[in-house]
């Protein structure tokens, strides 16, 4: 999510041009000097764009092994479990304390995400930062430097809830839950007309299509924006394990000035270019395919054993 594409520039000096007079005697050709008109030599620059490390799962795992050894692929897992446990406890506690329903649970989810923004950033830092002898708790960024986290944390939490709520709203709009509850949603048990079949098929496809669209259009850039701002707030004495240009997010902005945090959020959102978006989507598709393949192989193995 944070890797900045790198490139190498190869600078080569072109051979000098020589003054060649067509009518000059043959004996003079051996003593030709560079033309004064081309005293400034031509320079050829070749730019080689390197393929990002995170563009390939195997390359990513190998890089993690190189950085953190065999357990490098699980870096940040412990902090992630702590964050999710604290988030679930806080969300359920606030929801139960106030006696709220589904909508209230979504609101408390957003409140918990903002309240635990520093812990989430510590989780991100534990994954992207170079190995350190400090514990994750000691690497938490001071509160005064975390003002820029509020807006991206809010956007990410809202995007998470929208990704869940929108497909449910679409399902209710088509009346799918009511028909399933009334046992009317049965293709095999009753005869339906082609028009009804087309309607049900469209309704069934609309729910996952809505979830995928919202996830790609809102949730994915919100997640990347939060991660890049968290990476930009990594202390200067620490380096990331992949190339990351902090100036692409922070620029020359002073986070203590008014309106700077909003400007950082906009710049981080814009920095998620189409090429990076496509690369990340491909990575997610590969990961999903691997999970499906493992599940299928595991299911077949269980059937054979039975």
N, C-alpha and C positions, 0 to 999 in steps of 0.2 A: 504493500500500500504506500510505502514511503520512498521506495527506491527511485532515485533520480537517474535517468539514462545518462551514460557516460560515453565519451568519444575521445579518440586520439588523433591529433593533428600531426601529420608528417610534412615537414617543410624541406623542400629540395630546391637547390639553386640551379637554374637552367644554365647550360653552357653559354659563354659570351658569344655575341655575334661579331663576326670579323668583317672589316671593310674589304670588299672584293671589287676591284675595278676591272671591268671586262677587257679594257685595252691595255692593262698593265703588263709589263714583260714577265716571262715565266720565272726569271731568277728572283723576282720580288715576292713571289707567293710564299716562299719559305719564311719570310721575315714579316709577315702580316701581323699587325697589332690589333687589339680590340678596338672597335670603332668608338670614337669619343661620344658619338650620339647615343650609344648604349652602355655608358659607363655604369649606370644603375642596372645591375643584373636582374633578370626576371626571376621571380620566385614562384615555384609550384607548390601548392598546399593541397594535400590529400587528407580528407577527414574520414576516419573509420569509426562508425557507430557500433559500440559494443552491445551485444545482446544482454538484457537485464538478467541478473542471477535468478530472480524470482519468476522468470517467464517459464521455467521448467521445474517440475516437482523434483526430479532426480537431482538437478543442479542445486536446488534450494536445500534439500536434505544433506547433500554432500557439503555444502557451505556451512550448514549448522553443525555438522560433525567436525569440520575443520575448526570452527570457532569454539565450540563447547564440548567436544568429545562425543561419546556415544549417546549421552543423555541430552545433547544439544537440541534434538528435535522436540524435547518436552520442556524447553526453557520457558518459564513464565506460567507453567501449568499450575503450580502451587498457589501463586498469587491470584490466578484466575479463579480457582476454586474458592479461595477466601472471599474474593469480590462477589461472586455469585451467591455464596452463602449469606454474606452480610446484606446483599441486595434483596434476596428473598425474605429474610427475616424482617428487615425494615419495612418492606412493602406489605407483607402480610400483617405485621403488627399495627401499622398505621391504618390499614384497611379495616381490620377487626376492631381497633380502638374507636374508630369513627362510625362503625356499622355501615360501611359503604358497600355497594354492589359491584357489578362488572365495570361500569363506568368509573366508579370511585377507585377501583383497583388499578385501572389504567392511569388515573391521575396520580395515585400514590407511587406507581412505577416511575413516573416522570420525576416526582419529587425525590425519590430515593436515588435515581440516577444523578441528579444534580448534587445531592448531598454527598454522594460517594465518588464524585468526579476525580478527586485527588487519588483515591485508591485505584480507580480505573486507569489513571495516568501512570501510576506505579506499576500496574500490570503491563501496560504498553511498554514502559521503559525496560522492564525486566526481559521483554522479548526482543527489543530492537537494539538495546545498548550492549556495548562490549562487556565481557565478564568483569565483575568487580568483587572485591572482598567484602564490601558492605552488604548488609542485609537489605531486603526490599523495603523494610520499614524505615531504615535510615536514609534511603534514597528518595523518599517522598519529598517532592518539591514544596518549599514553604508556601503558606497560604497567600502571602502577599504577591507572589509571582504567578498565581493561578487564576487571575481575574479573566484571562482570555478563554478559560475553559467553560464558563457558564453558558454562553450562547451555543457553541457546538455540542455541548452535552445535552442541552435542551432540544436542539434540532434532532439529534440522534435518538433521544428517548421518544420524542413525538413520532419520528419516522418509524420506530419499532412498533408503536401502538397502532399507527395508521396501517401498517402492513398487515397487522392481525385483524383489525376492526373492519377494514374495507371489504375483504372477501366475505366476512360474516354478513355485512350489510347487503352485499350483492345477493347472497344466498337468501336472505329474508325478503329482499325486493322481488325475487322470483318465486317466493313462497315455498322454497324447498323444505325448510324445517317443518312447516305446518303439514305439508303433504306426507312427509316421512313419518310424522307423529300419527297422522290419521291412517297410515298404511295404504295410502293411495298411490304412493310412488313405487309402483311395481310393474315393470315392463312385462314380466313373464306371467303374472297372475291375472292380467286383464288385457283386453284388446284395446289398443289405442290407434288413433288415426295417424297417418304420416305427418300431419301438421302438429299434432301433440308430440310425436316422437322428435320432430325437429326442434320444437320448443324446449323439451327436456334436455336434449343433447346440447343445445346452445346454453341453457342454464347451467348445466354441469360443467361445461368448458369455461364459462365466464368466471366461475369462482377461482380456479387456479390461475387463469389468465390475468385476473385482477391482482392476485397476490404477486405474480411474477413481474407484472408491469410496475406496481408500486415499489417492489423491492429494488428493481433496476433503476427506476427513475428518481426515487427519493431516498430509500434506505441505504443503498450502496454509496452514493456520493456523500451522504451525511456521515456514514461510518468512516470513509476515507478522510473526510475533512477533519473529523475529531482526531483521528490517529495522526494526521500530519501536524496538527497544531500541538498535540501532545509531544510529538517527536521534536518539533521546533523549540519546545520548552525544556528539552533535555539540558541539564547543566553543561556549561561550555567545557568543563574538564572531562566530559565523557563523550565518547564517539559511538556512532551507530555501526552495526555490523554490515550494513550495505550503504552504498553512496547515497547521501541525502543532502540536498541543498537547502539549508535553513532560510537563506535569503529569498527563496521562491515563495515562502510563506510569510516571514516577518518583514523582509525588506529592510527599510530604514525606519520603520515605525517604532515609536516609543510606547510600550504597552501601558504606561502610566498616564498618558494623555487621554483626553476625552475623545471618544469615538474610535480609538485605535483598535480596540478589541473587535468591534464590528468590521473594521477594515481588514483585520487579519482573517476573520471568518470568511469574508468575501474572496480574499486572495487565495485562501486555502481551498475553497470550493472551486474556484477557477483553475487552480493548478492541477485538478483531476482531469487531465486531457483525454480525448477519445482513445488514443493509443493505449494509455494506461488503463482506461476503463475496459477496453476489449481484452487486454492481457489478463486483467483480474477476473473477468467473466469466464474466459477460457480456463483459467486455473480452477475456478469453482466448478465448472462443468466436469473437468477431469477428476476432481476430488469426489464429486457426486457420483460419477460413473464408477470410480473405484469402490465407493461404499456400496453401491448397488451390486457390483460384481462380488464383493466379499460376502454380502448378505445372501446372494444366490448360491454361491459355493458352500457357505455354511448351512443353508437350508437343504441343499442336496446331500451334504454329508450326514446331516441328521436323519434324512429319509433313508439313506442307505444303512445307517446304523440300526434304525428301527426295523 
